[in-house]
Amino acid sequence: MTLLSGLVGALSAGAVEVVDLTAPLSARTPIIGLPEPFGQTRRFELTEISRYDAAGPAWYWNNFATGEHTGTHFDAPIHWITGRELPDVSQVPPKHLIGPAAVLDVSERAAADADFLVEVEHIEAWQSTHGPLPEGGWLLVRTGWDARSEDDEAYANGGHTPGVSVACAKWLAEQAPVIGVGVETVGTDAGAAHSFDPPFPCHSYLLGAGKYGLTQLQNLAALPPTGAVLIASPLPIVDGSGSPCRVLALVER
């Protein structure tokens, strides 16, 4: 039996489960709002072309329009000024789209404090129990924020959302072996990160280091702390700063 046939067999038998970490994409999907005079992204819009009618008697299809950073999405390095000379989303190596996942559960802390920030010490405590972060993998931060994803007001929470501290973002960019960070909130940075130094440190440090971001993930509660394999599949948009994507996890059961 080859490795791939073994995987197919495990999937068929249910020994490996596919967990969908993607939020449904619709006009109700929350988006980030920036203060004036900054430009704004657009909500997802679906426009029908035909649906078994005179415009197309045997087929149904639509046009859609949305921002690159709407819903569950992938941040490429070029998204931030610190990564302006680095790859766009179409240039991300395919091997970087599949990798091991470490899940840091801070949901109880985030429930008690909406402005909770992950510090290096929290990751070090996790590593003392579960081992080192995975080389070439992802750190997924579970805050429980996905429970708010169908309510714009609760999801934005007046700008009070959990995230990563400046020191931790710098450490993840420069010292941690992971290639990216995934979160359940609307962006990889905390809601108050506009006032940090530097502002939006996850974007500034990680993307500037050629690493990646995944946002608006769901169902992280279904993943173990270690052992899952993450698959992220953004559209390869030429010159794109990011893309909505389907994010899946393979989990042994």
C-alpha positions in Angstrom: 0.0 0.0 0.0 1.3 3.4 -0.9 1.1 6.4 1.4 -1.6 8.0 -0.7 -3.7 4.9 -1.1 -3.4 4.5 2.7 -4.8 8.0 3.1 -7.7 7.4 0.7 -8.5 4.2 2.6 -8.4 6.0 5.9 -10.7 8.7 4.6 -13.1 6.1 3.2 -13.1 4.2 6.5 -13.5 7.3 8.6 -10.2 6.8 10.4 -9.3 10.3 9.0 -12.0 12.9 9.2 -12.2 16.0 7.0 -13.1 19.0 9.2 -14.3 22.1 7.4 -12.8 25.2 9.0 -14.4 27.6 6.5 -17.2 30.1 7.2 -20.1 30.0 4.6 -19.7 32.9 2.2 -22.7 35.1 1.6 -24.0 38.6 1.7 -24.3 38.1 5.5 -20.6 37.3 6.0 -19.0 39.9 8.3 -16.4 42.2 6.8 -13.8 44.5 8.4 -14.7 48.2 8.4 -12.0 50.9 8.3 -12.5 54.4 9.5 -12.7 57.2 6.9 -11.0 58.2 4.8 -9.6 54.7 4.1 -11.0 52.6 1.3 -13.5 49.9 2.1 -13.7 46.3 1.1 -17.1 45.1 -0.3 -19.4 42.4 1.0 -19.9 39.3 -1.0 -22.5 39.8 -3.8 -24.0 37.1 -5.9 -25.8 38.0 -9.2 -27.8 35.5 -11.1 -27.0 35.0 -14.8 -29.5 32.3 -15.5 -31.5 29.6 -13.7 -33.1 27.2 -16.1 -34.9 30.0 -17.9 -34.8 32.0 -21.1 -31.3 33.3 -20.3 -30.1 29.7 -20.0 -32.7 27.0 -20.2 -30.6 24.1 -19.0 -28.1 25.7 -16.6 -27.9 27.8 -13.4 -24.9 30.1 -12.8 -24.0 33.4 -11.2 -21.5 36.2 -11.2 -20.0 37.2 -7.9 -18.1 40.2 -6.5 -16.3 40.6 -3.3 -13.1 41.8 -1.6 -10.0 39.6 -1.5 -10.2 39.7 2.3 -13.9 38.7 2.8 -14.9 35.7 4.8 -12.5 32.9 5.5 -9.4 34.1 3.6 -5.7 33.9 3.0 -3.3 36.8 3.5 -0.3 36.8 1.2 2.9 38.6 2.1 2.3 41.4 -0.4 -0.9 42.3 1.5 1.2 44.5 3.9 3.7 47.3 3.1 6.4 45.3 5.0 5.9 42.5 2.4 5.4 44.7 -0.7 8.3 43.0 -2.6 7.2 39.5 -1.6 4.9 37.0 -3.2 1.3 37.7 -4.2 -1.3 35.0 -3.6 -0.7 33.4 -7.0 3.0 33.0 -6.2 2.6 31.1 -2.9 4.3 27.7 -3.3 1.7 24.9 -3.4 3.6 23.0 -0.7 3.0 25.9 1.7 -0.8 25.3 1.4 -0.6 22.0 3.2 1.0 21.5 6.6 0.7 20.4 10.2 -1.4 22.5 12.6 -0.9 23.4 16.2 -4.1 24.6 18.0 -3.6 27.0 20.9 -6.9 27.1 22.9 -7.3 30.5 24.7 -11.1 30.5 24.4 -11.6 30.8 28.2 -9.3 33.7 28.4 -11.0 35.4 25.5 -14.4 34.8 27.0 -13.3 36.6 30.1 -11.5 39.4 28.3 -12.4 40.3 24.7 -9.1 42.2 24.4 -7.0 39.2 25.4 -3.6 39.0 23.7 -1.6 35.9 23.1 1.9 36.3 24.6 5.0 34.2 24.0 4.6 32.8 27.4 1.2 31.2 26.5 2.8 29.5 23.5 5.8 28.3 25.6 3.3 26.8 28.2 1.6 25.1 25.3 4.9 23.7 24.1 5.8 22.4 27.5 2.8 20.1 27.2 2.5 19.4 23.5 6.0 19.8 22.2 7.5 22.4 19.7 5.4 24.2 17.1 5.5 22.3 13.8 8.2 23.2 11.3 6.5 24.6 8.2 3.1 24.4 9.8 0.4 26.7 11.2 -0.4 28.1 14.6 -4.2 28.2 14.9 -5.5 30.4 17.7 -8.8 29.2 19.1 -10.7 32.1 20.8 -14.3 30.9 20.4 -15.0 33.9 18.3 -16.5 31.8 15.5 -19.6 31.5 17.6 -20.2 35.2 16.9 -19.7 35.0 13.1 -23.4 35.3 12.1 -23.9 38.5 14.0 -22.0 41.6 12.6 -22.3 43.6 15.8 -21.2 40.8 18.1 -18.4 39.7 15.8 -17.0 43.3 15.6 -17.7 43.8 19.3 -17.0 47.5 19.1 -13.4 46.9 18.1 -12.8 44.7 21.2 -11.5 41.4 19.8 -8.7 39.1 20.9 -5.4 38.7 19.1 -1.6 38.5 19.4 0.7 40.9 21.3 3.4 42.9 19.5 6.2 40.8 21.2 4.4 37.6 20.3 3.9 38.6 16.7 7.5 39.5 16.3 8.5 36.2 17.9 6.2 34.2 15.6 7.7 36.0 12.6 11.3 35.8 13.5 11.8 32.7 15.7 8.9 30.3 15.5 9.1 27.6 12.8 5.5 28.0 11.6 4.8 29.6 8.2 1.5 31.2 9.2 -1.1 32.0 11.9 -4.8 31.3 11.7 -7.6 32.9 13.7 -11.3 33.0 14.2 -11.6 36.8 14.2 -12.1 39.0 11.1 -8.3 39.6 10.9 -5.2 38.2 12.3 -4.7 41.2 14.6 -6.5 42.2 17.7 -9.3 44.8 17.5 -7.2 47.3 19.3 -4.1 46.7 17.1 -4.4 50.0 15.3 -2.9 51.6 18.4 0.0 49.1 18.9 3.6 49.9 18.0 3.9 49.0 15.3 0.2 49.0 14.3 -1.2 45.7 13.3 1.9 43.7 14.3 0.7 40.3 13.0 0.4 41.8 9.5 3.5 43.9 9.8 5.8 41.2 11.2 4.5 38.0 9.8 3.8 39.1 6.3 7.0 41.1 6.2 8.8 37.8 7.1 7.2 36.1 4.1 4.7 34.2 6.3 0.9 34.0 5.9 -2.4 34.6 7.6 -5.7 32.8 7.7 -8.8 34.5 9.2 -12.4 33.9 10.0 -11.8 30.2 10.6 -14.5 28.0 12.2 -14.7 24.7 14.1 -11.2 24.9 15.6 -12.8 23.2 18.6 -13.0 20.0 16.6 -9.2 19.9 16.2 -6.7 18.3 18.6 -3.8 20.4 19.9 -1.5 18.6 17.6 -1.7 16.0 14.8 -4.1 17.7 12.4 -3.0 18.6 8.8 -4.3 21.9 7.4 -5.1 22.5 3.8 -5.7 26.1 2.6 -6.8 26.7 -0.9 -6.9 30.4 -2.0 -7.6 31.4 -5.6 -4.3 32.0 -7.4 -5.2 35.7 -8.2 -2.4 37.3 -10.2 -1.2 40.4 -8.3 -3.7 39.4 -5.5 -3.0 40.4 -1.9 -5.1 37.5 -0.7 -8.2 35.4 -1.5 -11.3 33.9 0.1 -10.5 30.2 0.5 -11.7 26.8 1.6 -9.7 25.7 4.6 -9.9 22.0 5.6 -8.2 19.9 8.3 -7.5 16.2 8.2 -7.8 14.7 11.7 -7.2 11.1 12.8 -10.1 9.6 14.7 
